[in-house]
Amino acid sequence: MNAVSSRRWSALNAIVVVTATLLMWPLAASAQLKVLISGGFSGPYEQLLPEFERMTGIQVTTGSGSSQGTGPQTIAAQLARGVPTDVVILSREGLTELIAANRIAAGTDADLARTPLGVAVRAGAPKPDVNTVEAFKEVVLKAKVVAIPSSTSGIFLTKDVFPRLGIADKINVKLTPRGTGAAAMVAAGEADIAVMPVSEIVHAPGVDFAGTLAEEIQLNQVFSVAVVAGSKEVEAAKRLIAFLASERASAAIKSGGMEPLGQRRPN
């Protein structure tokens, strides 16, 4: 490690120590947070939230929405119509759009975790090989219905992958507002497969994880967090972000099919 990297690593260690100390300080009992979250990070978040509330005394109310796309339930649409929100957790692509729209408090964003795209099949059904481009293409072409979420991963698949493979007009794609909807279609037998973030497959009821897409057609999706501009609970919001990005959250993130990014060592 060179001198610059050593200084950066020392600084990161100092931040971790300060963060751990701040997390233990109690806030006023009235501190409450409102969070809007997309599906990709929901598994780890739901596992970690009770511990955060116990540690800090901060009460959190959670709503949900899509990272990107159209319709009234995207996170951007909810913020635009004034849904009270202190913290958003969504794909980095969606957060970049919110930053450009001045919806995010400057300098508060952080990347939490990364997860690849994978394929879900109905629980107990044979798991097809989807690990190469040709194998995935064959599976998608044979499927009567392919369910995908209409948010970040669905945009990538419909605008990039399927056209690049020359199959955009040869497959029956059903878009759902959220990954939970795509998984539910497979669980109910309404779709043969769903293509979506692995983190949403591993905790979805009624489906099994068949495998990840090949790197040539892969979107290693990053999920990020930030304080919403105009929040009245900035201190409490920053403490939630620090907790979700801490080493303490790593086990839950890994068990949710994701790679933690909050405590990566610099190169």
C-alpha positions as CSV (number, residue, x, y, z in Angstrom):
1,M,0.0,0.0,0.0
2,N,1.4,3.4,-1.0
3,A,1.5,6.5,1.3
4,V,-1.6,8.0,-0.2
5,S,-3.6,4.8,0.2
6,S,-2.3,4.4,3.8
7,R,-3.5,7.9,4.7
8,R,-6.9,7.2,3.1
9,W,-7.2,3.9,4.9
10,S,-6.3,5.6,8.2
11,A,-8.9,8.2,7.6
12,L,-11.5,5.6,6.8
13,N,-10.7,3.8,10.1
14,A,-11.1,7.0,11.9
15,I,-14.5,7.5,10.2
16,V,-15.6,4.0,11.2
17,V,-14.7,4.7,14.9
18,V,-16.6,8.0,14.9
19,T,-19.5,6.4,13.2
20,A,-19.7,3.6,15.8
21,T,-19.6,6.2,18.5
22,L,-22.4,8.3,16.9
23,L,-24.6,5.3,16.5
24,M,-24.5,4.7,20.3
25,W,-25.5,8.2,21.2
26,P,-29.3,8.5,21.9
27,L,-31.3,11.1,20.1
28,A,-34.4,12.7,21.5
29,A,-37.2,10.3,21.9
30,S,-39.2,12.2,19.3
31,A,-36.7,11.4,16.5
32,Q,-38.6,9.7,13.7
33,L,-37.5,8.9,10.1
34,K,-39.5,8.2,7.0
35,V,-37.8,6.0,4.4
36,L,-38.6,5.1,0.9
37,I,-36.9,2.0,-0.4
38,S,-36.9,0.0,-3.6
39,G,-36.9,-3.8,-3.6
40,G,-33.3,-4.6,-4.2
41,F,-32.0,-3.7,-0.7
42,S,-35.2,-4.6,1.1
43,G,-34.1,-8.0,2.4
44,P,-31.0,-6.7,4.3
45,Y,-32.9,-3.5,5.4
46,E,-35.8,-5.4,7.0
47,Q,-33.3,-7.6,8.8
48,L,-31.2,-4.7,10.1
49,L,-33.9,-2.1,10.9
50,P,-35.0,-3.5,14.3
51,E,-31.4,-3.5,15.6
52,F,-31.0,0.2,14.5
53,E,-34.2,1.2,16.2
54,R,-33.1,-0.6,19.4
55,M,-29.6,0.9,19.4
56,T,-30.7,4.5,18.7
57,G,-34.2,4.9,19.9
58,I,-35.1,6.3,16.4
59,Q,-38.4,5.2,15.1
60,V,-38.5,4.5,11.3
61,T,-41.6,4.3,9.0
62,T,-40.9,2.6,5.7
63,G,-42.6,3.0,2.4
64,S,-41.7,1.5,-0.9
65,G,-41.3,2.5,-4.6
66,S,-39.5,1.7,-7.8
67,S,-36.0,3.0,-8.4
68,Q,-36.8,4.1,-11.9
69,G,-39.5,3.9,-14.6
70,T,-42.9,5.5,-14.9
71,G,-46.1,5.6,-12.9
72,P,-47.1,7.0,-9.6
73,Q,-45.2,4.5,-7.4
74,T,-41.7,5.3,-8.5
75,I,-39.7,6.9,-5.7
76,A,-39.2,10.0,-7.9
77,A,-42.9,10.4,-8.5
78,Q,-43.7,10.0,-4.8
79,L,-41.1,12.7,-3.9
80,A,-42.5,15.0,-6.6
81,R,-46.0,14.8,-5.2
82,G,-44.7,15.6,-1.7
83,V,-44.7,12.2,0.1
84,P,-42.9,13.0,3.4
85,T,-39.5,11.3,3.1
86,D,-36.2,11.7,5.0
87,V,-34.1,8.9,3.4
88,V,-34.2,7.1,0.0
89,I,-32.6,3.7,-0.8
90,L,-32.6,2.7,-4.4
91,S,-30.5,1.9,-7.4
92,R,-27.5,4.2,-8.1
93,E,-29.1,4.9,-11.5
94,G,-32.3,6.1,-9.8
95,L,-30.4,8.1,-7.2
96,T,-28.4,9.8,-9.9
97,E,-31.7,11.0,-11.5
98,L,-32.9,12.3,-8.1
99,I,-29.6,14.2,-7.5
100,A,-30.0,15.8,-11.0
101,A,-33.5,16.8,-10.0
102,N,-32.2,18.5,-6.8
103,R,-34.2,16.0,-4.6
104,I,-31.1,14.9,-2.6
105,A,-29.2,16.8,0.2
106,A,-25.7,17.4,-1.3
107,G,-23.0,15.1,-0.2
108,T,-25.2,12.6,1.7
109,D,-25.3,9.8,-0.8
110,A,-23.4,6.5,-0.2
111,D,-23.3,3.1,-2.0
112,L,-24.4,0.3,0.3
113,A,-24.3,-3.0,-1.7
114,R,-24.1,-4.6,-5.1
115,T,-26.0,-7.5,-6.6
116,P,-26.1,-9.2,-10.0
117,L,-29.0,-10.1,-12.2
118,G,-30.3,-13.7,-11.9
119,V,-33.1,-15.9,-13.0
120,A,-35.9,-17.2,-10.8
121,V,-38.0,-20.3,-11.4
122,R,-41.0,-21.7,-9.6
123,A,-40.0,-23.4,-6.4
124,G,-39.3,-27.1,-7.0
125,A,-39.1,-26.7,-10.8
126,P,-35.9,-27.7,-12.7
127,K,-33.3,-25.1,-12.7
128,P,-32.1,-24.3,-16.3
129,D,-28.5,-23.4,-17.1
130,V,-28.4,-19.6,-17.6
131,N,-24.7,-18.9,-16.9
132,T,-23.7,-18.4,-20.5
133,V,-25.1,-16.0,-23.0
134,E,-26.3,-18.7,-25.4
135,A,-27.8,-20.8,-22.5
136,F,-29.7,-17.7,-21.2
137,K,-30.9,-16.9,-24.7
138,E,-32.2,-20.4,-25.2
139,V,-34.0,-20.4,-21.9
140,V,-35.7,-17.0,-22.6
141,L,-36.7,-18.0,-26.1
142,K,-38.3,-21.3,-24.8
143,A,-40.2,-19.5,-22.0
144,K,-43.9,-18.8,-22.7
145,V,-43.7,-15.7,-20.4
146,V,-40.7,-13.9,-19.0
147,A,-41.4,-11.6,-16.1
148,I,-39.2,-8.7,-15.3
149,P,-39.5,-5.6,-13.1
150,S,-40.0,-2.3,-15.0
151,S,-37.4,-0.5,-12.9
152,T,-33.6,-0.3,-13.4
153,S,-33.0,-4.0,-14.2
154,G,-36.0,-4.1,-16.6
155,I,-34.8,-1.0,-18.4
156,F,-31.4,-2.6,-18.9
157,L,-32.9,-5.9,-20.2
158,T,-35.4,-4.4,-22.6
159,K,-33.3,-1.5,-23.9
160,D,-29.9,-3.3,-24.0
161,V,-29.7,-7.1,-23.5
162,F,-32.7,-8.3,-25.4
163,P,-32.1,-6.1,-28.5
164,R,-28.4,-7.0,-28.4
165,L,-29.3,-10.7,-28.4
166,G,-31.7,-10.1,-31.3
167,I,-34.7,-11.5,-29.4
168,A,-36.6,-8.4,-28.3
169,D,-39.4,-9.2,-30.7
170,K,-39.3,-13.0,-30.2
171,I,-40.1,-13.3,-26.5
172,N,-43.2,-12.6,-24.4
173,V,-42.1,-10.2,-21.7
174,K,-44.4,-9.1,-18.9
175,L,-43.3,-6.0,-17.0
176,T,-44.3,-5.6,-13.4
177,P,-43.9,-2.4,-11.3
178,R,-41.7,-4.2,-8.8
179,G,-39.5,-7.2,-8.5
180,T,-41.9,-8.7,-6.0
181,G,-44.5,-8.8,-8.8
182,A,-42.2,-10.6,-11.2
183,A,-41.4,-13.2,-8.6
184,A,-45.1,-13.6,-7.7
185,M,-45.9,-14.3,-11.3
186,V,-43.4,-17.1,-11.4
187,A,-44.6,-18.5,-8.0
188,A,-48.2,-18.5,-9.3
189,G,-47.3,-20.2,-12.6
190,E,-48.1,-17.1,-14.6
191,A,-44.5,-16.8,-15.9
192,D,-41.9,-19.5,-16.6
193,I,-39.0,-17.4,-15.3
194,A,-38.3,-14.0,-13.9
195,V,-35.1,-12.0,-14.6
196,M,-34.3,-9.6,-11.7
197,P,-31.7,-8.7,-9.0
198,V,-30.5,-11.8,-7.1
199,S,-31.1,-9.9,-3.8
200,E,-34.9,-9.9,-4.7
201,I,-34.9,-13.6,-5.7
202,V,-33.3,-15.1,-2.6
203,H,-36.0,-13.9,-0.2
204,A,-39.1,-14.1,-2.5
205,P,-41.6,-16.8,-1.6
206,G,-42.5,-19.5,-4.0
207,V,-39.4,-19.2,-6.2
208,D,-35.9,-20.7,-6.5
209,F,-32.8,-19.1,-7.7
210,A,-31.5,-20.7,-10.9
211,G,-28.3,-18.8,-11.5
212,T,-26.8,-15.5,-12.5
213,L,-26.4,-14.0,-16.0
214,A,-23.1,-14.1,-17.8
215,E,-20.8,-11.1,-17.4
216,E,-21.3,-10.1,-21.0
217,I,-25.0,-9.4,-20.3
218,Q,-24.8,-8.7,-16.6
219,L,-25.8,-5.6,-14.7
220,N,-24.1,-5.6,-11.3
221,Q,-26.6,-3.3,-9.7
222,V,-25.5,-0.9,-7.0
223,F,-28.0,0.1,-4.3
224,S,-27.4,3.5,-2.7
225,V,-28.8,5.7,0.1
226,A,-29.1,9.4,0.6
227,V,-30.9,12.1,2.7
228,V,-33.7,13.8,0.9
229,A,-33.4,17.6,0.4
230,G,-35.5,19.5,3.0
231,S,-35.5,16.7,5.6
232,K,-36.1,17.9,9.1
233,E,-34.3,14.8,10.5
234,V,-30.9,15.1,8.9
235,E,-28.9,13.9,12.0
236,A,-31.1,10.8,12.4
237,A,-31.0,10.2,8.7
238,K,-27.2,10.3,8.6
239,R,-27.1,7.8,11.5
240,L,-29.2,5.4,9.6
241,I,-26.9,5.7,6.6
242,A,-23.9,5.2,8.8
243,F,-25.4,2.1,10.3
244,L,-26.4,0.6,6.9
245,A,-22.9,1.3,5.6
246,S,-21.1,-0.1,8.6
247,E,-19.3,-3.4,9.1
248,R,-22.1,-4.4,11.5
249,A,-24.5,-4.6,8.5
250,S,-22.2,-6.8,6.3
251,A,-23.5,-10.2,7.4
252,A,-27.1,-9.3,6.7
253,I,-26.2,-7.8,3.3
254,K,-24.2,-10.9,2.3
255,S,-27.1,-13.2,3.4
256,G,-29.4,-11.2,1.2
257,G,-27.4,-12.0,-1.9
258,M,-25.4,-8.8,-2.0
259,E,-21.8,-7.6,-1.7
260,P,-21.3,-4.9,0.9
261,L,-19.8,-1.7,-0.4
262,G,-19.9,0.6,2.6
263,Q,-16.6,-0.6,4.2
264,R,-14.5,-1.4,1.1
265,R,-10.8,-0.9,1.6
266,P,-9.3,1.7,-0.9
267,N,-6.9,0.5,-3.5
